[in-house]
Amino acid sequence: MNILVDPCMNTVAYHLITASFDCIVIVLHNHPSLSKFSLEDIKFFLGNGTVKMMVVVTNLGNISYLVKRDSYNRHKAIGIYNHAVSVHNEGSGLRDYQKAVSYFLSNCYEANIIYEDR
């Protein structure tokens, strides 16, 4: 079961995310499984220009994060994301979903996004 959490459903969070031009919005959330980022996380990260960093913490305490560099290339990032989604759509099941996420995380550096997994 995939439960989506949308921070923009909260009016205060929505306002901060969409209107924070004088500060940087950092999104920090946990994943109930051992998974790192989801495609939904990546879509949210790319779709909100004020979100400069996103951190995911697993149940075992592993920390993964994405950071947009100053030279971040949104157009390139969207292209990598779209390819990842096509990988997922061509497959079937969890393994292909994980493969799609892995593709994005392995190639996001091309769009000047830092990905770290600790």
VOMI-890635 format. One line per field, with one value per atom (N, C-alpha, C, CB): x, z, y negated; atom name; chain; residue in three letters. Coordinates in pm, 1 decimal. Last residue first. Glycine has a CB too. Example, Ala and Ser with C-alpha at 12.3 -4.5 7.8 and 13.67 -1.06 7.14 Angstrom:
BEGIN
px	(1285.0,1367.0,1290.0,1408.4,1319.0,1230.0,1320.0,1130.8) .
pz	(708.0,714.0,787.0,572.5,780.0,780.0,780.0,904.6) .
py	(225.0,106.0,-3.0,59.8,569.0,450.0,330.0,447.3) .
at	(N,CA,C,CB,N,CA,C,CB) .
ch	(A,A,A,A,A,A,A,A) .
aa	(ser,ser,ser,ser,ala,ala,ala,ala) .
This chain:
BEGIN
px	(2352.2,2439.3,2376.9,2467.8,2366.1,2298.0,2392.0,2257.7,2310.5,2393.0,2306.4,2459.3,2317.1,2246.9,2346.2,2183.9,2282.5,2364.6,2274.8,2437.0,2231.4,2165.1,2260.0,2024.7,2297.9,2355.7,2272.6,2370.5,2213.5,2132.3,2179.6,1984.3,2383.0,2389.8,2309.5,2337.8,2304.4,2422.2,2434.2,2550.0,2106.9,2064.8,2182.6,1990.0,2164.0,2191.2,2158.9,2113.7,2092.5,2224.8,2263.5,2229.3,1830.7,1931.7,2073.6,1911.9,1704.3,1708.1,1821.5,1574.4,1752.8,1798.7,1809.1,1703.3,1618.8,1764.3,1822.7,1802.4,1356.9,1410.0,1562.7,1357.8,1349.5,1323.3,1380.1,1171.7,1393.6,1487.9,1473.9,1464.4,1163.4,1292.0,1400.1,1333.1,982.4,968.4,1102.1,855.3,1067.7,1080.8,1065.8,976.0,1003.8,1142.2,1163.5,1176.9,722.6,811.9,954.8,811.4,557.0,589.4,695.0,632.5,664.4,549.0,597.5,465.9,762.5,778.1,648.7,889.2,705.6,728.2,736.8,855.8,693.1,570.0,584.2,529.2,964.4,863.5,738.6,826.4,1070.1,1123.8,1021.1,1260.7,928.5,904.0,957.8,968.4,1040.5,897.7,866.5,809.9,1300.5,1278.4,1133.3,1317.2,1245.4,1299.8,1278.5,1450.1,1159.3,1066.0,1115.1,1047.6,1399.7,1280.9,1184.2,1209.8,1555.4,1599.0,1480.5,1713.2,1401.0,1427.8,1470.0,1535.6,1417.6,1285.9,1303.9,1199.9,1691.6,1636.0,1500.7,1621.6,1705.9,1777.2,1720.3,1929.1,1552.9,1514.8,1578.8,1556.4,1699.4,1564.7,1523.8,1463.3,2001.8,1940.8,1804.8,2033.9,2189.2,2083.5,2017.8,1977.9,2391.6,2389.8,2287.0,2529.1,2358.9,2330.0,2318.2,2438.9,2203.5,2317.9,2274.1,2436.8,1966.7,1983.7,2102.1,1852.9,2000.3,2022.3,2038.8,2147.4,1873.7,1891.4,1906.8,1770.5,1967.4,1921.5,1954.2,1983.4,1911.5,1940.0,1893.8,1868.7,2000.0,1962.5,2004.7,2027.0,1888.8,1965.0,1910.6,1957.2,1729.5,1812.3,1901.0,1896.6,1552.2,1679.8,1775.8,1744.7,1344.6,1321.9,1450.7,1228.2,1504.6,1436.6,1419.1,1516.5,1455.8,1513.6,1434.6,1511.4,1530.7,1448.7,1525.3,1413.8,1523.8,1590.2,1489.2,1652.7,1587.7,1489.8,1567.4,1394.6,1633.8,1688.0,1572.5,1785.4,1495.4,1635.5,1695.5,1717.5,1202.5,1256.9,1397.2,1165.7,1125.1,1174.7,1231.1,1064.0,1026.2,1152.6,1210.0,1135.4,889.0,881.5,1016.8,835.7,934.3,821.0,810.1,696.7,1139.6,1163.3,1055.7,1170.9,1010.0,1136.9,1161.7,1252.0,791.9,769.8,894.3,731.2,933.2,842.7,816.6,708.7,1057.7,1139.0,1055.0,1201.3,836.6,927.9,1005.2,1026.1,740.2,656.5,740.7,543.9,938.5,918.0,833.3,850.9,1111.8,1010.7,1003.1,870.7,1427.3,1330.6,1229.8,1401.8,1444.8,1502.9,1396.4,1637.6,1294.8,1317.2,1378.4,1186.3,1221.0,1363.8,1396.4,1443.5,919.7,993.8,1141.8,945.7,835.1,808.2,880.0,660.4,1043.0,976.5,955.8,1059.4,1011.6,1059.4,981.9,1046.9,1135.1,1030.3,1088.1,915.8,1185.1,1240.1,1124.9,1317.6,1262.4,1159.5,1228.5,1076.5,1334.1,1392.4,1281.7,1513.3,1340.8,1254.8,1326.7,1116.6,1510.4,1514.4,1425.2,1659.5,1393.0,1454.5,1451.2,1382.4,1265.5,1371.4,1438.7,1316.1,1064.1,1172.0,1288.5,1119.9,825.2,948.1,1065.2,983.2,580.2,610.7,742.0,499.3,536.6,517.0,564.3,373.2,598.6,660.6,650.6,596.9,437.3,583.4,651.9,626.0,180.3,225.8,378.2,162.1,180.3,162.4,215.7,13.1,196.9,306.4,299.2,301.5,-53.9,68.6,187.8,91.5,-234.9,-229.3,-102.6,-349.8,-159.3,-164.1,-144.9,-55.0,-109.1,-247.6,-266.6,-287.0,158.7,82.6,-65.1,95.0,258.9,272.1,188.8,417.0,110.8,132.0,139.4,19.2,183.5,169.6,203.8,261.4,43.1,107.9,80.5,59.8,102.4,32.3,110.2,15.7,66.9,146.3,63.8,190.5,84.0,0.0,88.6,-95.7) .
pz	(342.9,458.6,549.0,538.2,32.5,108.2,219.5,17.0,-168.4,-71.0,1.3,29.7,-451.9,-385.1,-294.2,-488.6,-586.6,-501.7,-441.1,-390.6,-911.2,-786.6,-711.8,-812.4,-1176.2,-1062.6,-935.6,-1097.3,-1357.0,-1344.9,-1227.7,-1326.7,-1315.9,-1446.7,-1447.8,-1556.5,-1075.5,-1074.3,-1206.4,-1049.2,-1130.7,-1099.5,-1093.5,-967.1,-1171.2,-1280.6,-1248.4,-1400.9,-955.6,-1013.9,-1118.2,-1076.2,-910.5,-809.7,-863.6,-687.9,-1142.3,-1116.0,-1020.7,-1058.2,-1106.1,-1226.8,-1200.7,-1345.4,-865.4,-870.7,-992.4,-873.3,-954.9,-854.9,-857.9,-713.4,-1131.6,-1180.9,-1084.4,-1200.3,-957.1,-1067.3,-1120.9,-1181.2,-804.2,-741.2,-845.0,-654.4,-1005.7,-938.4,-874.0,-831.4,-1060.7,-1165.8,-1108.2,-1276.2,-811.5,-861.5,-969.5,-918.0,-790.0,-702.1,-754.4,-566.9,-1115.1,-980.7,-911.6,-983.1,-1432.6,-1351.8,-1214.7,-1419.8,-1680.4,-1596.9,-1526.1,-1494.7,-1799.5,-1886.9,-1808.1,-1967.6,-1583.8,-1657.9,-1749.9,-1739.9,-1506.0,-1415.2,-1491.6,-1307.5,-1730.6,-1687.9,-1597.9,-1612.9,-1720.2,-1832.5,-1802.1,-1961.3,-1490.9,-1490.4,-1604.7,-1502.2,-1587.3,-1474.5,-1469.4,-1341.8,-1780.3,-1821.7,-1712.1,-1855.3,-1611.3,-1709.8,-1761.0,-1828.2,-1471.4,-1400.7,-1498.1,-1326.1,-1678.5,-1608.0,-1535.3,-1507.5,-1742.1,-1842.3,-1778.8,-1938.2,-1503.9,-1547.9,-1653.1,-1604.9,-1508.5,-1400.8,-1440.3,-1271.6,-1729.6,-1732.7,-1627.3,-1709.2,-1626.6,-1751.9,-1761.7,-1873.3,-1400.3,-1385.8,-1509.9,-1358.7,-1290.2,-1422.4,-1419.0,-1532.3,-1048.4,-1075.5,-1210.5,-963.7,-945.1,-1090.6,-1133.6,-1140.1,-673.8,-733.7,-884.9,-696.8,-631.6,-632.6,-690.8,-715.0,-435.8,-562.1,-547.5,-601.6,-280.9,-268.8,-409.0,-179.7,-105.3,-235.2,-210.4,-332.1,115.6,85.1,-57.7,181.7,364.7,224.6,201.0,125.4,638.3,592.1,446.9,680.5,850.5,731.8,681.3,619.9,1059.3,1080.1,963.0,1197.5,1011.1,1069.3,1088.9,981.8,884.7,1019.9,1089.4,1014.1,711.4,718.0,864.0,639.3,608.6,713.5,717.6,853.3,363.2,399.0,503.0,272.9,268.8,346.9,379.8,476.8,30.6,82.5,147.9,-31.2,-53.1,4.9,52.1,122.4,-164.6,-204.4,-155.4,-152.2,-268.8,-193.5,-245.5,-207.1,-446.3,-317.2,-231.2,-242.3,-665.9,-677.4,-545.6,-766.0,-692.8,-604.3,-598.8,-462.3,-848.8,-881.0,-797.1,-867.8,-737.9,-863.8,-892.4,-978.9,-505.2,-497.0,-622.6,-475.8,-615.4,-526.1,-519.4,-384.9,-755.6,-827.4,-744.3,-860.8,-540.9,-643.2,-721.0,-739.6,-406.7,-339.2,-441.8,-246.8,-606.8,-561.4,-488.0,-469.8,-621.1,-737.8,-700.2,-852.6,-303.7,-393.6,-515.2,-322.6,-146.7,-208.3,-291.7,-294.9,16.7,16.1,-41.0,-67.8,231.5,103.0,121.7,25.2,442.4,431.5,302.6,438.5,551.1,506.4,504.9,364.5,623.3,714.2,674.9,720.4,601.2,524.6,618.0,397.5,711.2,725.2,632.4,870.6,603.3,638.7,647.9,536.2,538.2,610.0,644.2,738.4,325.1,357.4,419.4,230.2,345.7,356.6,400.5,457.0,172.5,234.5,230.7,162.8,232.3,166.9,244.0,158.1,178.5,257.5,177.8,394.0,15.7,97.7,186.2,182.9,-99.1,-186.3,-108.0,-286.2,-37.3,39.4,-50.1,119.1,-141.3,-133.7,-62.9,-63.8,-140.9,-265.6,-260.5,-302.1,119.9,4.4,-120.7,-20.7,283.4,297.2,172.6,419.8,191.3,181.5,189.7,292.2,259.2,120.1,100.5,79.6,539.1,462.5,316.3,473.1,585.5,628.3,549.2,781.3,478.9,424.2,463.7,469.7,374.5,491.1,441.9,597.7,130.5,177.7,303.5,206.1,81.4,31.8,70.4,-118.3,161.9,252.6,209.0,263.5,123.0,46.2,141.5,-58.3,118.3,209.4,129.5,336.7,16.3,-21.6,83.5,-160.0,57.7,116.0,81.4,270.2,-93.0,-106.2,-54.8,-254.5,0.0,0.0,0.0,121.2) .
py	(-799.8,-771.6,-668.3,-899.4,-927.5,-822.9,-780.5,-700.9,-1212.5,-1141.4,-1040.3,-1239.7,-1405.0,-1295.5,-1225.0,-1195.5,-1722.8,-1637.4,-1530.7,-1719.9,-1822.1,-1785.4,-1692.4,-1717.0,-1887.1,-1959.9,-1946.0,-2106.7,-1710.9,-1831.6,-1918.6,-1794.3,-1501.9,-1568.2,-1699.0,-1474.0,-1396.2,-1483.0,-1560.1,-1399.8,-1213.1,-1350.1,-1447.5,-1352.4,-946.4,-1040.2,-1185.7,-999.3,-795.6,-771.8,-875.7,-634.8,-874.7,-905.3,-888.1,-817.1,-768.5,-912.4,-947.3,-960.1,-492.2,-561.3,-711.2,-533.8,-445.0,-429.9,-500.9,-281.5,-473.1,-565.6,-563.1,-529.5,-252.2,-387.8,-492.0,-410.1,-39.3,-61.7,-204.6,41.4,-53.3,-79.6,-108.4,38.6,21.8,-107.1,-146.5,-101.4,277.8,175.5,35.0,198.1,397.7,399.8,293.0,539.7,370.9,298.0,290.7,360.9,371.0,412.9,330.0,551.3,362.3,398.9,442.6,511.1,117.8,237.0,271.6,216.7,-118.1,-2.9,127.6,-22.7,-291.2,-262.0,-140.6,-383.1,-305.4,-250.2,-207.3,-353.0,-428.9,-299.1,-229.8,-316.5,-668.5,-576.9,-437.4,-631.2,-778.6,-743.7,-647.4,-871.0,-824.0,-732.4,-687.0,-799.6,-1019.2,-889.8,-785.2,-902.6,-1224.0,-1167.4,-1031.4,-1264.8,-1276.4,-1226.5,-1159.7,-1341.5,-1377.4,-1256.2,-1193.1,-1288.6,-1605.8,-1502.7,-1370.6,-1550.1,-1747.4,-1699.4,-1590.2,-1816.4,-1809.8,-1726.5,-1667.7,-1808.7,-1981.6,-1853.2,-1757.9,-1874.7,-2195.6,-2129.5,-1990.4,-2216.0,-2277.1,-2221.2,-2142.7,-2332.6,-2259.6,-2269.7,-2199.1,-2207.6,-2436.3,-2338.6,-2366.0,-2341.0,-2588.0,-2569.6,-2464.3,-2529.4,-2562.1,-2693.0,-2682.3,-2794.5,-2234.5,-2326.1,-2460.9,-2266.2,-2085.4,-2157.1,-2252.7,-2234.6,-1775.3,-1918.9,-1977.0,-1949.8,-1498.6,-1562.9,-1712.5,-1532.8,-1230.1,-1365.5,-1405.9,-1464.6,-984.4,-1016.5,-1159.6,-915.9,-790.4,-923.8,-939.7,-1034.1,-531.4,-571.3,-704.7,-461.8,-443.3,-561.3,-599.8,-540.2,-246.4,-205.3,-322.3,-100.6,-376.1,-323.5,-282.1,-205.3,-655.5,-525.5,-483.2,-417.4,-982.6,-899.3,-768.6,-972.5,-1219.6,-1103.9,-1023.0,-1016.2,-1557.7,-1453.8,-1344.9,-1512.4,-1802.3,-1706.4,-1593.6,-1652.2,-2142.5,-2020.0,-1932.5,-2051.7,-2347.7,-2332.2,-2201.5,-2447.9,-2457.9,-2344.0,-2317.3,-2215.6,-2646.7,-2694.2,-2581.8,-2764.3,-2505.8,-2577.2,-2624.3,-2693.2,-2208.3,-2324.6,-2393.1,-2283.6,-1986.1,-2073.0,-2197.8,-1997.4,-1838.7,-1909.9,-2013.4,-1811.4,-1743.1,-1814.7,-1898.2,-1716.1,-1603.5,-1717.4,-1805.1,-1668.9,-1403.7,-1495.2,-1620.7,-1424.6,-1274.6,-1341.8,-1442.2,-1238.8,-1167.8,-1261.2,-1343.1,-1185.0,-998.6,-1109.3,-1214.3,-1057.4,-809.3,-895.8,-1016.9,-817.5,-820.8,-765.9,-857.5,-752.8,-753.0,-842.8,-764.8,-946.7,-457.9,-591.5,-684.7,-597.4,-211.1,-276.9,-415.0,-287.8,-65.1,-92.8,-167.1,36.8,-229.0,-110.8,-146.3,-62.4,-478.8,-367.7,-238.7,-342.5,-753.3,-648.7,-530.9,-607.5,-1093.8,-956.9,-865.3,-909.1,-1417.1,-1321.8,-1181.5,-1326.0,-1749.4,-1635.4,-1542.8,-1679.8,-2005.5,-1907.3,-1786.5,-1866.8,-2339.5,-2206.3,-2111.9,-2203.7,-2638.6,-2538.8,-2405.0,-2530.5,-2934.5,-2804.1,-2709.3,-2749.2,-3270.5,-3164.9,-3035.0,-3148.0,-3440.7,-3497.8,-3393.6,-3609.0,-3298.2,-3341.8,-3401.9,-3442.4,-3115.8,-3137.8,-3176.0,-3013.2,-3036.6,-3179.7,-3211.9,-3250.3,-2762.6,-2837.4,-2982.0,-2835.5,-2678.4,-2614.0,-2699.2,-2479.5,-2840.3,-2841.9,-2786.9,-2761.0,-2766.9,-2905.1,-2913.4,-2990.0,-2493.8,-2536.2,-2678.4,-2528.7,-2509.6,-2448.8,-2491.9,-2294.4,-2627.6,-2695.6,-2641.5,-2677.2,-2436.3,-2572.3,-2647.6,-2650.4,-2114.7,-2202.2,-2345.2,-2163.0,-2008.9,-2001.4,-2086.6,-1854.8,-2009.6,-2124.2,-2119.0,-2132.2,-1767.2,-1880.9,-2000.9,-1921.2,-1471.2,-1593.8,-1711.9,-1614.7,-1142.5,-1254.8,-1379.0,-1239.7,-838.4,-962.9,-1069.5,-1009.7,-507.5,-620.0,-745.5,-603.8,-211.7,-333.4,-451.2,-356.4,117.4,0.0,-123.8,0.3) .
at	(N,CA,C,CB,N,CA,C,CB,N,CA,C,CB,N,CA,C,CB,N,CA,C,CB,N,CA,C,CB,N,CA,C,CB,N,CA,C,CB,N,CA,C,CB,N,CA,C,CB,N,CA,C,CB,N,CA,C,CB,N,CA,C,CB,N,CA,C,CB,N,CA,C,CB,N,CA,C,CB,N,CA,C,CB,N,CA,C,CB,N,CA,C,CB,N,CA,C,CB,N,CA,C,CB,N,CA,C,CB,N,CA,C,CB,N,CA,C,CB,N,CA,C,CB,N,CA,C,CB,N,CA,C,CB,N,CA,C,CB,N,CA,C,CB,N,CA,C,CB,N,CA,C,CB,N,CA,C,CB,N,CA,C,CB,N,CA,C,CB,N,CA,C,CB,N,CA,C,CB,N,CA,C,CB,N,CA,C,CB,N,CA,C,CB,N,CA,C,CB,N,CA,C,CB,N,CA,C,CB,N,CA,C,CB,N,CA,C,CB,N,CA,C,CB,N,CA,C,CB,N,CA,C,CB,N,CA,C,CB,N,CA,C,CB,N,CA,C,CB,N,CA,C,CB,N,CA,C,CB,N,CA,C,CB,N,CA,C,CB,N,CA,C,CB,N,CA,C,CB,N,CA,C,CB,N,CA,C,CB,N,CA,C,CB,N,CA,C,CB,N,CA,C,CB,N,CA,C,CB,N,CA,C,CB,N,CA,C,CB,N,CA,C,CB,N,CA,C,CB,N,CA,C,CB,N,CA,C,CB,N,CA,C,CB,N,CA,C,CB,N,CA,C,CB,N,CA,C,CB,N,CA,C,CB,N,CA,C,CB,N,CA,C,CB,N,CA,C,CB,N,CA,C,CB,N,CA,C,CB,N,CA,C,CB,N,CA,C,CB,N,CA,C,CB,N,CA,C,CB,N,CA,C,CB,N,CA,C,CB,N,CA,C,CB,N,CA,C,CB,N,CA,C,CB,N,CA,C,CB,N,CA,C,CB,N,CA,C,CB,N,CA,C,CB,N,CA,C,CB,N,CA,C,CB,N,CA,C,CB,N,CA,C,CB,N,CA,C,CB,N,CA,C,CB,N,CA,C,CB,N,CA,C,CB,N,CA,C,CB,N,CA,C,CB,N,CA,C,CB,N,CA,C,CB,N,CA,C,CB,N,CA,C,CB,N,CA,C,CB,N,CA,C,CB,N,CA,C,CB,N,CA,C,CB,N,CA,C,CB,N,CA,C,CB,N,CA,C,CB,N,CA,C,CB,N,CA,C,CB,N,CA,C,CB,N,CA,C,CB,N,CA,C,CB,N,CA,C,CB) .
ch	(A,A,A,A,A,A,A,A,A,A,A,A,A,A,A,A,A,A,A,A,A,A,A,A,A,A,A,A,A,A,A,A,A,A,A,A,A,A,A,A,A,A,A,A,A,A,A,A,A,A,A,A,A,A,A,A,A,A,A,A,A,A,A,A,A,A,A,A,A,A,A,A,A,A,A,A,A,A,A,A,A,A,A,A,A,A,A,A,A,A,A,A,A,A,A,A,A,A,A,A,A,A,A,A,A,A,A,A,A,A,A,A,A,A,A,A,A,A,A,A,A,A,A,A,A,A,A,A,A,A,A,A,A,A,A,A,A,A,A,A,A,A,A,A,A,A,A,A,A,A,A,A,A,A,A,A,A,A,A,A,A,A,A,A,A,A,A,A,A,A,A,A,A,A,A,A,A,A,A,A,A,A,A,A,A,A,A,A,A,A,A,A,A,A,A,A,A,A,A,A,A,A,A,A,A,A,A,A,A,A,A,A,A,A,A,A,A,A,A,A,A,A,A,A,A,A,A,A,A,A,A,A,A,A,A,A,A,A,A,A,A,A,A,A,A,A,A,A,A,A,A,A,A,A,A,A,A,A,A,A,A,A,A,A,A,A,A,A,A,A,A,A,A,A,A,A,A,A,A,A,A,A,A,A,A,A,A,A,A,A,A,A,A,A,A,A,A,A,A,A,A,A,A,A,A,A,A,A,A,A,A,A,A,A,A,A,A,A,A,A,A,A,A,A,A,A,A,A,A,A,A,A,A,A,A,A,A,A,A,A,A,A,A,A,A,A,A,A,A,A,A,A,A,A,A,A,A,A,A,A,A,A,A,A,A,A,A,A,A,A,A,A,A,A,A,A,A,A,A,A,A,A,A,A,A,A,A,A,A,A,A,A,A,A,A,A,A,A,A,A,A,A,A,A,A,A,A,A,A,A,A,A,A,A,A,A,A,A,A,A,A,A,A,A,A,A,A,A,A,A,A,A,A,A,A,A,A,A,A,A,A,A,A,A,A,A,A,A,A,A,A,A,A,A,A,A,A,A,A,A,A,A,A,A,A,A,A,A,A,A,A,A) .
aa	(arg,arg,arg,arg,asp,asp,asp,asp,glu,glu,glu,glu,tyr,tyr,tyr,tyr,ile,ile,ile,ile,ile,ile,ile,ile,asn,asn,asn,asn,ala,ala,ala,ala,glu,glu,glu,glu,tyr,tyr,tyr,tyr,cys,cys,cys,cys,asn,asn,asn,asn,ser,ser,ser,ser,leu,leu,leu,leu,phe,phe,phe,phe,tyr,tyr,tyr,tyr,ser,ser,ser,ser,val,val,val,val,ala,ala,ala,ala,lys,lys,lys,lys,gln,gln,gln,gln,tyr,tyr,tyr,tyr,asp,asp,asp,asp,arg,arg,arg,arg,leu,leu,leu,leu,gly,gly,gly,gly,ser,ser,ser,ser,gly,gly,gly,gly,glu,glu,glu,glu,asn,asn,asn,asn,his,his,his,his,val,val,val,val,ser,ser,ser,ser,val,val,val,val,ala,ala,ala,ala,his,his,his,his,asn,asn,asn,asn,tyr,tyr,tyr,tyr,ile,ile,ile,ile,gly,gly,gly,gly,ile,ile,ile,ile,ala,ala,ala,ala,lys,lys,lys,lys,his,his,his,his,arg,arg,arg,arg,asn,asn,asn,asn,tyr,tyr,tyr,tyr,ser,ser,ser,ser,asp,asp,asp,asp,arg,arg,arg,arg,lys,lys,lys,lys,val,val,val,val,leu,leu,leu,leu,tyr,tyr,tyr,tyr,ser,ser,ser,ser,ile,ile,ile,ile,asn,asn,asn,asn,gly,gly,gly,gly,leu,leu,leu,leu,asn,asn,asn,asn,thr,thr,thr,thr,val,val,val,val,val,val,val,val,val,val,val,val,met,met,met,met,met,met,met,met,lys,lys,lys,lys,val,val,val,val,thr,thr,thr,thr,gly,gly,gly,gly,asn,asn,asn,asn,gly,gly,gly,gly,leu,leu,leu,leu,phe,phe,phe,phe,phe,phe,phe,phe,lys,lys,lys,lys,ile,ile,ile,ile,asp,asp,asp,asp,glu,glu,glu,glu,leu,leu,leu,leu,ser,ser,ser,ser,phe,phe,phe,phe,lys,lys,lys,lys,ser,ser,ser,ser,leu,leu,leu,leu,ser,ser,ser,ser,pro,pro,pro,pro,his,his,his,his,asn,asn,asn,asn,his,his,his,his,leu,leu,leu,leu,val,val,val,val,ile,ile,ile,ile,val,val,val,val,ile,ile,ile,ile,cys,cys,cys,cys,asp,asp,asp,asp,phe,phe,phe,phe,ser,ser,ser,ser,ala,ala,ala,ala,thr,thr,thr,thr,ile,ile,ile,ile,leu,leu,leu,leu,his,his,his,his,tyr,tyr,tyr,tyr,ala,ala,ala,ala,val,val,val,val,thr,thr,thr,thr,asn,asn,asn,asn,met,met,met,met,cys,cys,cys,cys,pro,pro,pro,pro,asp,asp,asp,asp,val,val,val,val,leu,leu,leu,leu,ile,ile,ile,ile,asn,asn,asn,asn,met,met,met,met) .
